[in-house]
Amino acid sequence: MQQETSRGAITLESADPEIQPRIDYHYLDTDDDRTRMREAVRTTVALLRTEAYKHLFRRLTELTDEILDDDELLDTWMLGHLGTAIHLCGSASLGPASDPGAVVDQYGRVHGVTGLRVADTSILPTTPSRGPAATAVLIGELVAAFIRRGD
């Protein structure tokens, strides 16, 4: 399974911790991601229209054949219907202190802040191909072991 190539961004709107950060998912920002999603939508519709699904599927309600047949129209439809399950990853990059984009070291310690660690999927460079819940638990367990060891 190929990973998505679009990357989102989280930016602070204010230094005030009461102000929510701005999250821009950048969904389908790359040609690769749009092409793959178009293929997924068209394949899904084709499967739904097969004899095997006849008893479960009557018709599409919003997605017309005109939209399905036109890449630009389909891109607009996809962006209007795309959502998230909030399985975010990669907002606190793991890397050496010399990397200006890195937030934590290999032990989850936040660069430049004594006593603070990050132990969740935000340290992952890419989103796992499945829901990251088990991966989040593993990261938490590893960081807990590092703390116990004194790392």
Backbone as a chain_set.jsonl record, in Angstrom:
{"seq": "MQQETSRGAITLESADPEIQPRIDYHYLDTDDDRTRMREAVRTTVALLRTEAYKHLFRRLTELTDEILDDDELLDTWMLGHLGTAIHLCGSASLGPASDPGAVVDQYGRVHGVTGLRVADTSILPTTPSRGPAATAVLIGELVAAFIRRGD", "coords": {"N": [[0.845, -1.182, 0.0], [0.65, 2.112, -0.924], [1.845, 5.067, 0.629], [0.243, 8.176, 1.45], [1.103, 11.307, -0.131], [0.69, 13.935, 0.417], [1.092, 16.412, 2.948], [0.125, 17.648, 6.061], [-0.256, 20.567, 8.225], [0.355, 22.076, 11.389], [-0.157, 25.04, 12.999], [0.568, 27.646, 15.304], [-1.769, 30.024, 16.357], [-1.558, 31.897, 18.218], [0.332, 32.844, 21.145], [-1.064, 32.346, 23.35], [-2.247, 29.79, 25.347], [-4.911, 29.121, 25.416], [-5.98, 29.574, 22.973], [-6.864, 27.806, 20.152], [-4.749, 25.829, 18.022], [-4.069, 26.215, 14.481], [-5.136, 23.899, 12.168], [-4.262, 22.497, 9.21], [-5.053, 20.204, 6.97], [-4.242, 19.646, 4.387], [-5.365, 17.932, 2.528], [-5.298, 15.82, -0.286], [-3.443, 17.36, -1.735], [-1.441, 16.757, -3.524], [-0.712, 15.628, -6.876], [-0.379, 12.873, -7.096], [-1.816, 11.87, -4.836], [-4.427, 12.753, -5.435], [-4.899, 11.374, -7.836], [-4.783, 8.675, -6.964], [-6.927, 8.663, -5.134], [-9.087, 9.273, -6.809], [-9.083, 6.943, -8.35], [-9.718, 5.107, -6.345], [-12.327, 5.933, -5.608], [-13.724, 5.624, -8.059], [-13.359, 2.865, -8.493], [-14.695, 1.822, -6.276], [-17.354, 2.639, -6.807], [-17.763, 1.216, -9.182], [-17.622, -1.41, -8.186], [-19.85, -1.379, -6.459], [-21.865, -1.315, -8.309], [-21.971, -3.839, -9.346], [-23.319, -7.162, -9.905], [-23.107, -8.637, -7.57], [-23.535, -6.828, -5.507], [-26.051, -5.923, -5.909], [-28.353, -6.359, -4.333], [-27.842, -4.773, -2.144], [-27.288, -2.198, -2.949], [-28.77, 0.587, -4.419], [-28.665, 3.122, -5.845], [-26.476, 5.908, -6.601], [-26.466, 8.888, -4.681], [-25.471, 11.549, -4.752], [-23.164, 11.569, -6.275], [-22.7, 11.774, -9.492], [-22.675, 10.24, -12.816], [-21.566, 12.037, -14.594], [-19.846, 13.535, -12.929], [-18.148, 11.465, -12.066], [-16.875, 10.842, -14.444], [-15.217, 12.954, -15.01], [-12.179, 14.296, -14.202], [-11.574, 16.794, -12.913], [-14.091, 17.618, -11.882], [-14.583, 15.448, -10.219], [-12.437, 15.689, -8.416], [-13.189, 18.062, -7.103], [-15.596, 17.191, -5.95], [-14.61, 15.164, -4.246], [-12.943, 16.623, -2.456], [-14.894, 18.124, -1.216], [-16.22, 16.225, 0.255], [-14.465, 14.855, 1.811], [-13.136, 13.728, 4.895], [-11.854, 13.369, 8.263], [-10.639, 10.899, 10.547], [-9.347, 11.646, 12.7], [-6.854, 10.467, 13.172], [-4.098, 11.436, 13.605], [-0.67, 12.018, 12.821], [2.823, 12.709, 13.2], [3.207, 15.411, 13.995], [5.067, 16.291, 15.803], [7.982, 16.03, 15.181], [10.425, 13.434, 15.302], [13.846, 13.458, 15.913], [17.362, 14.451, 15.709], [18.734, 16.998, 17.908], [20.067, 18.84, 16.365], [18.576, 19.07, 14.085], [16.475, 21.388, 12.742], [13.753, 21.01, 12.4], [13.011, 19.017, 14.1], [11.377, 17.852, 17.045], [11.453, 16.104, 19.213], [13.744, 13.747, 20.803], [15.1, 10.381, 20.311], [14.114, 9.178, 22.563], [11.795, 10.367, 23.199], [12.07, 12.76, 24.487], [11.574, 16.225, 24.753], [13.241, 18.56, 22.813], [15.272, 20.964, 24.312], [13.631, 21.378, 26.521], [13.491, 20.605, 29.762], [12.532, 17.615, 31.37], [10.166, 17.117, 29.963], [8.302, 15.021, 27.866], [7.193, 13.483, 24.811], [4.851, 11.103, 24.037], [3.322, 9.762, 21.976], [1.535, 9.265, 18.836], [2.284, 11.516, 17.468], [5.01, 11.738, 17.141], [5.723, 10.109, 15.065], [7.052, 9.729, 11.768], [5.493, 9.169, 9.516], [2.076, 8.269, 8.833], [0.772, 5.258, 10.131], [-0.285, 2.423, 8.132], [-2.63, 1.332, 8.995], [-5.175, 1.97, 11.488], [-3.741, 3.961, 14.041], [-3.841, 3.23, 16.773], [-2.808, 0.954, 18.24], [-0.12, 1.341, 17.731], [0.266, 3.768, 19.026], [-0.035, 2.948, 21.68], [2.19, 1.253, 21.899], [4.281, 3.135, 21.56], [3.881, 4.683, 23.856], [4.409, 2.731, 25.821], [7.113, 2.186, 25.257], [8.354, 4.711, 25.75], [7.729, 4.957, 28.451], [9.285, 2.819, 29.428], [11.814, 3.823, 28.787], [11.905, 5.989, 30.556], [11.808, 4.639, 33.025], [14.256, 3.308, 32.871], [15.934, 5.412, 32.946], [16.706, 6.825, 30.741]], "CA": [[0.0, 0.0, 0.0], [1.432, 3.338, -1.033], [1.488, 6.124, 1.572], [-0.123, 9.466, 0.879], [2.255, 12.194, -0.276], [0.323, 15.237, 0.982], [1.444, 16.581, 4.354], [-0.588, 18.74, 6.71], [0.527, 21.464, 9.074], [-0.265, 22.662, 12.576], [0.52, 26.292, 13.326], [-0.015, 28.384, 16.412], [-2.395, 31.294, 16.01], [-1.253, 32.816, 19.301], [1.091, 32.263, 22.251], [-2.062, 32.064, 24.386], [-2.597, 28.365, 25.284], [-6.367, 28.984, 25.3], [-6.316, 29.714, 21.555], [-6.605, 26.556, 19.436], [-3.855, 25.949, 16.863], [-4.688, 26.063, 13.166], [-4.776, 22.617, 11.553], [-4.552, 22.431, 7.78], [-4.747, 18.819, 6.621], [-3.691, 19.595, 3.028], [-5.881, 16.744, 1.851], [-5.22, 15.701, -1.746], [-2.661, 18.464, -2.29], [-0.519, 16.322, -4.575], [-1.308, 14.914, -8.015], [-0.376, 11.449, -6.732], [-2.924, 11.575, -3.92], [-5.705, 12.937, -6.157], [-5.021, 10.265, -8.788], [-5.096, 7.456, -6.222], [-8.263, 8.765, -4.554], [-10.035, 9.125, -7.925], [-9.123, 5.512, -8.664], [-10.445, 4.436, -5.259], [-13.754, 6.277, -5.711], [-14.271, 4.989, -9.263], [-13.38, 1.415, -8.272], [-15.775, 1.564, -5.318], [-18.626, 2.768, -7.522], [-17.858, 0.078, -10.108], [-17.956, -2.59, -7.38], [-21.231, -1.252, -5.979], [-22.773, -1.532, -9.436], [-21.907, -5.233, -9.806], [-24.421, -8.058, -9.524], [-22.907, -9.079, -6.186], [-24.036, -5.814, -4.567], [-27.363, -5.465, -6.375], [-29.33, -6.394, -3.242], [-27.467, -3.784, -1.13], [-27.062, -0.874, -3.528], [-29.771, 1.004, -5.416], [-28.144, 4.181, -6.721], [-25.699, 6.976, -5.966], [-27.346, 10.028, -4.43], [-24.838, 12.818, -5.123], [-22.062, 11.352, -7.205], [-23.274, 11.438, -10.802], [-21.734, 9.727, -13.826], [-20.855, 13.206, -15.129], [-18.755, 13.823, -11.991], [-17.217, 10.335, -12.104], [-16.153, 10.814, -15.721], [-14.42, 14.163, -15.181], [-11.214, 14.384, -13.1], [-11.723, 18.055, -12.176], [-15.332, 17.564, -11.116], [-14.419, 14.445, -9.17], [-11.561, 16.285, -7.401], [-14.015, 19.001, -6.333], [-16.515, 16.382, -5.135], [-13.844, 14.484, -3.193], [-12.534, 17.6, -1.449], [-16.09, 18.537, -0.491], [-16.749, 15.116, 1.049], [-13.383, 14.21, 2.539], [-13.071, 14.049, 6.313], [-10.786, 12.693, 8.974], [-10.979, 10.144, 11.75], [-8.446, 12.227, 13.687], [-5.669, 9.645, 13.413], [-3.019, 12.3, 13.156], [0.695, 11.616, 13.135], [3.906, 13.5, 12.623], [3.201, 16.837, 14.313], [6.206, 16.572, 16.693], [8.999, 15.186, 14.551], [11.517, 12.809, 16.032], [15.123, 13.659, 15.247], [18.416, 15.021, 16.554], [18.589, 18.411, 18.271], [20.639, 19.649, 15.283], [17.566, 19.2, 13.033], [15.578, 22.465, 13.149], [12.369, 20.562, 12.338], [12.775, 17.96, 15.084], [10.825, 18.288, 18.326], [11.849, 15.165, 20.264], [14.813, 12.798, 20.5], [14.651, 8.994, 20.187], [13.514, 8.755, 23.833], [10.584, 11.159, 23.39], [12.368, 13.989, 25.226], [11.41, 17.437, 23.946], [14.488, 19.323, 22.724], [15.311, 22.275, 24.962], [12.705, 21.473, 27.652], [13.835, 19.563, 30.734], [11.444, 16.9, 32.032], [8.966, 16.968, 29.13], [8.403, 14.022, 26.795], [6.013, 13.227, 23.991], [4.749, 9.646, 23.92], [2.149, 9.423, 21.174], [1.812, 9.129, 17.4], [2.78, 12.754, 16.867], [6.451, 11.624, 16.851], [5.926, 9.265, 13.883], [7.276, 10.508, 10.541], [4.38, 8.92, 8.602], [0.934, 7.596, 9.438], [0.728, 3.82, 9.838], [-1.279, 2.058, 7.13], [-3.862, 0.999, 9.697], [-5.388, 2.883, 12.598], [-2.513, 3.971, 14.837], [-4.066, 3.044, 18.214], [-1.834, 0.008, 18.791], [1.187, 1.988, 17.632], [0.305, 4.76, 20.102], [0.205, 2.207, 22.924], [3.59, 0.822, 21.856], [5.129, 4.308, 21.812], [3.739, 4.983, 25.287], [5.135, 1.71, 26.586], [8.554, 2.389, 25.057], [8.782, 5.919, 26.461], [7.667, 4.598, 29.885], [10.469, 1.985, 29.705], [12.967, 4.722, 28.766], [11.876, 6.747, 31.81], [12.197, 3.713, 34.102], [15.695, 3.032, 32.719], [16.704, 6.645, 33.148], [17.119, 7.395, 29.442]], "C": [[0.888, 1.242, 0.0], [0.927, 4.372, -0.03], [1.073, 7.374, 0.809], [1.127, 10.341, 0.784], [1.957, 13.599, 0.23], [0.702, 15.262, 2.456], [0.723, 17.807, 4.905], [0.344, 19.583, 7.552], [-0.313, 21.925, 10.255], [0.525, 23.919, 12.891], [-0.201, 26.978, 14.472], [-0.581, 29.696, 15.9], [-1.993, 32.364, 17.026], [-0.37, 32.089, 20.317], [0.168, 31.902, 23.408], [-2.481, 30.599, 24.29], [-4.103, 28.108, 25.187], [-6.833, 29.07, 23.84], [-5.908, 28.43, 20.827], [-5.625, 26.785, 18.28], [-4.654, 25.786, 15.574], [-4.196, 24.749, 12.576], [-5.216, 22.655, 10.095], [-4.101, 21.05, 7.306], [-4.074, 18.687, 5.251], [-4.127, 18.325, 2.292], [-5.761, 16.869, 0.344], [-4.47, 16.853, -2.404], [-1.744, 18.044, -3.429], [-1.271, 15.574, -5.682], [-1.427, 13.423, -7.716], [-1.581, 11.086, -5.869], [-4.279, 11.731, -4.606], [-5.939, 11.783, -7.128], [-5.438, 8.985, -8.079], [-6.504, 7.501, -5.625], [-9.335, 8.668, -5.643], [-10.207, 7.649, -8.276], [-9.924, 4.755, -7.6], [-11.944, 4.699, -5.347], [-14.379, 5.558, -6.904], [-14.353, 3.469, -9.114], [-14.51, 1.039, -7.315], [-17.134, 1.626, -5.993], [-18.816, 1.591, -8.478], [-18.225, -1.202, -9.356], [-19.403, -2.547, -6.893], [-22.249, -1.539, -7.079], [-22.737, -2.964, -9.972], [-23.112, -6.021, -9.297], [-24.329, -8.463, -8.049], [-23.48, -8.1, -5.158], [-25.444, -5.322, -4.912], [-28.396, -5.407, -5.242], [-29.031, -5.36, -2.143], [-27.443, -2.35, -1.653], [-28.105, -0.564, -4.587], [-29.201, 2.007, -6.404], [-27.28, 5.139, -5.907], [-26.628, 8.17, -5.762], [-26.757, 11.353, -4.888], [-23.807, 12.68, -6.235], [-22.616, 10.859, -8.541], [-22.212, 10.86, -11.729], [-20.935, 10.87, -14.441], [-19.656, 13.552, -14.239], [-17.707, 12.714, -12.058], [-16.344, 10.332, -13.353], [-15.207, 11.995, -15.919], [-13.492, 14.341, -13.969], [-11.403, 15.648, -12.26], [-12.985, 18.065, -11.316], [-15.229, 16.567, -9.963], [-13.507, 14.97, -8.057], [-12.355, 17.233, -6.504], [-14.969, 18.238, -5.424], [-15.773, 15.73, -3.965], [-13.46, 15.46, -2.082], [-13.715, 18.078, -0.611], [-16.635, 17.468, 0.437], [-15.701, 14.409, 1.905], [-13.377, 14.656, 3.993], [-11.931, 13.298, 6.956], [-11.344, 11.931, 10.162], [-10.067, 10.571, 12.896], [-7.322, 11.273, 14.086], [-4.472, 10.41, 12.875], [-1.667, 11.775, 13.616], [1.646, 12.663, 12.6], [3.925, 14.976, 12.971], [4.342, 17.243, 15.255], [7.368, 15.672, 16.275], [10.081, 14.699, 15.484], [12.802, 13.039, 15.241], [16.136, 14.29, 16.177], [18.176, 16.511, 16.815], [19.135, 19.331, 17.176], [19.656, 19.855, 14.123], [16.557, 20.265, 13.459], [14.092, 22.076, 13.121], [12.012, 19.52, 13.38], [12.315, 18.546, 16.41], [11.333, 17.411, 19.47], [13.031, 14.301, 19.807], [14.241, 11.38, 20.474], [14.026, 8.448, 21.462], [12.224, 9.532, 24.135], [10.807, 12.45, 24.146], [12.272, 15.193, 24.293], [12.724, 18.226, 23.999], [14.332, 20.669, 23.425], [14.369, 22.44, 26.146], [12.995, 20.308, 28.596], [12.566, 18.945, 31.331], [10.169, 16.721, 31.218], [9.237, 15.96, 28.025], [7.096, 13.974, 26.018], [5.981, 11.727, 23.751], [3.461, 9.275, 23.193], [2.521, 9.422, 19.694], [2.284, 10.423, 16.747], [4.269, 12.665, 16.528], [6.735, 10.769, 15.614], [6.137, 10.121, 12.64], [6.159, 10.327, 9.508], [3.274, 8.175, 9.352], [0.991, 6.109, 9.13], [-0.404, 3.51, 8.855], [-2.61, 1.639, 7.745], [-4.048, 2.029, 10.799], [-4.224, 2.826, 13.569], [-2.693, 3.71, 16.331], [-3.039, 2.109, 18.844], [-0.429, 0.6, 18.764], [1.339, 3.031, 18.737], [0.592, 4.089, 21.444], [1.668, 1.77, 22.986], [4.527, 1.992, 22.165], [5.071, 4.68, 23.294], [4.506, 4.01, 26.154], [6.643, 1.89, 26.458], [9.064, 3.599, 25.83], [8.738, 5.667, 27.975], [8.889, 3.759, 30.277], [11.726, 2.864, 29.707], [13.044, 5.513, 30.068], [12.329, 5.864, 32.971], [13.694, 3.419, 34.077], [16.555, 4.254, 32.976], [17.218, 7.264, 31.867], [16.493, 8.768, 29.254]], "O": [[1.774, 1.382, 0.843], [-0.282, 4.535, 0.14], [1.495, 7.599, -0.326], [2.09, 10.141, 1.524], [2.882, 14.38, 0.451], [0.637, 14.236, 3.133], [0.718, 18.87, 4.283], [1.554, 19.359, 7.596], [-1.521, 22.136, 10.141], [1.746, 23.867, 13.034], [-1.424, 26.899, 14.592], [0.052, 30.392, 15.106], [-2.07, 33.562, 16.754], [-0.331, 30.859, 20.341], [0.585, 31.222, 24.346], [-3.02, 30.189, 23.262], [-4.518, 26.984, 24.902], [-7.957, 28.681, 23.521], [-4.749, 28.019, 20.882], [-5.671, 27.829, 17.63], [-5.777, 25.282, 15.586], [-2.991, 24.51, 12.493], [-6.397, 22.826, 9.793], [-2.904, 20.767, 7.251], [-3.398, 17.69, 4.997], [-3.357, 17.728, 1.539], [-6.087, 17.909, -0.229], [-4.822, 17.276, -3.505], [-1.314, 18.885, -4.218], [-2.32, 14.972, -5.448], [-2.432, 12.79, -8.036], [-2.279, 10.11, -6.144], [-5.182, 10.925, -4.38], [-7.055, 11.273, -7.23], [-6.343, 8.286, -8.535], [-7.2, 6.486, -5.611], [-10.378, 8.051, -5.428], [-11.323, 7.169, -8.473], [-10.713, 3.867, -7.924], [-12.744, 3.779, -5.178], [-15.443, 4.952, -6.777], [-15.321, 2.856, -9.563], [-15.201, 0.044, -7.53], [-17.976, 0.756, -5.773], [-19.91, 1.033, -8.569], [-19.043, -1.989, -9.832], [-20.099, -3.563, -6.913], [-23.371, -1.96, -6.797], [-23.41, -3.266, -10.957], [-23.819, -5.596, -8.383], [-25.345, -8.611, -7.371], [-23.866, -8.505, -4.062], [-25.959, -4.407, -4.27], [-29.222, -4.496, -5.206], [-29.889, -5.102, -1.299], [-27.566, -1.4, -0.88], [-28.307, -1.334, -5.526], [-29.234, 1.801, -7.617], [-27.352, 5.17, -4.679], [-27.492, 8.427, -6.6], [-27.497, 12.209, -5.373], [-23.618, 13.595, -7.037], [-22.953, 9.686, -8.696], [-21.014, 10.971, -11.471], [-19.762, 10.7, -14.773], [-18.57, 13.832, -14.747], [-16.509, 12.995, -12.101], [-15.204, 9.87, -13.317], [-14.468, 12.03, -16.903], [-13.963, 14.515, -12.845], [-11.392, 15.581, -11.031], [-12.946, 18.474, -10.156], [-15.73, 16.818, -8.867], [-13.771, 14.725, -6.88], [-12.206, 17.206, -5.283], [-15.135, 18.595, -4.258], [-16.254, 15.744, -2.832], [-13.632, 15.157, -0.902], [-13.557, 18.399, 0.566], [-17.435, 17.772, 1.322], [-16.019, 13.473, 2.638], [-13.59, 15.833, 4.286], [-11.132, 12.662, 6.27], [-12.391, 12.28, 10.708], [-10.028, 9.921, 13.941], [-6.889, 11.283, 15.239], [-3.912, 10.075, 11.831], [-1.552, 11.162, 14.678], [1.325, 13.406, 11.672], [4.609, 15.742, 12.292], [4.554, 18.436, 15.476], [7.682, 14.685, 16.939], [10.585, 15.435, 16.333], [12.831, 12.833, 14.028], [15.809, 14.629, 17.314], [17.502, 17.19, 16.04], [18.709, 20.481, 17.07], [19.876, 20.718, 13.272], [15.847, 20.068, 14.445], [13.268, 22.739, 13.75], [10.841, 19.172, 13.535], [12.795, 19.593, 16.845], [11.611, 17.906, 20.563], [13.286, 14.142, 18.613], [13.03, 11.199, 20.602], [13.459, 7.356, 21.444], [11.634, 9.368, 25.203], [9.851, 13.172, 24.426], [12.816, 15.184, 23.189], [13.248, 18.52, 25.074], [13.386, 21.414, 23.167], [14.302, 23.523, 26.727], [12.761, 19.151, 28.247], [11.649, 19.656, 31.741], [9.178, 16.215, 31.744], [10.256, 16.026, 27.338], [6.041, 14.374, 26.51], [6.972, 11.143, 23.31], [2.615, 8.562, 23.733], [3.693, 9.564, 19.345], [2.651, 10.414, 15.572], [4.75, 13.443, 15.705], [7.878, 10.711, 15.161], [5.466, 11.139, 12.475], [5.904, 11.23, 8.711], [3.52, 7.536, 10.375], [1.233, 5.729, 7.985], [-1.373, 4.265, 8.765], [-3.623, 1.604, 7.046], [-3.176, 2.868, 11.021], [-3.757, 1.735, 13.894], [-1.76, 3.953, 17.097], [-2.459, 2.44, 19.878], [0.359, 0.378, 19.684], [2.414, 3.167, 19.32], [1.37, 4.604, 22.248], [2.311, 1.908, 24.027], [5.464, 1.845, 22.95], [6.1, 4.959, 23.908], [5.174, 4.407, 27.109], [7.371, 1.761, 27.443], [10.097, 3.519, 26.494], [9.623, 6.122, 28.7], [9.464, 3.969, 31.344], [12.61, 2.669, 30.541], [14.128, 5.689, 30.623], [13.135, 6.286, 33.801], [14.328, 3.296, 35.125], [17.761, 4.143, 33.198], [18.082, 8.14, 31.906], [16.715, 9.413, 28.229]]}, "num_chains": 1, "name": "protein.A"}
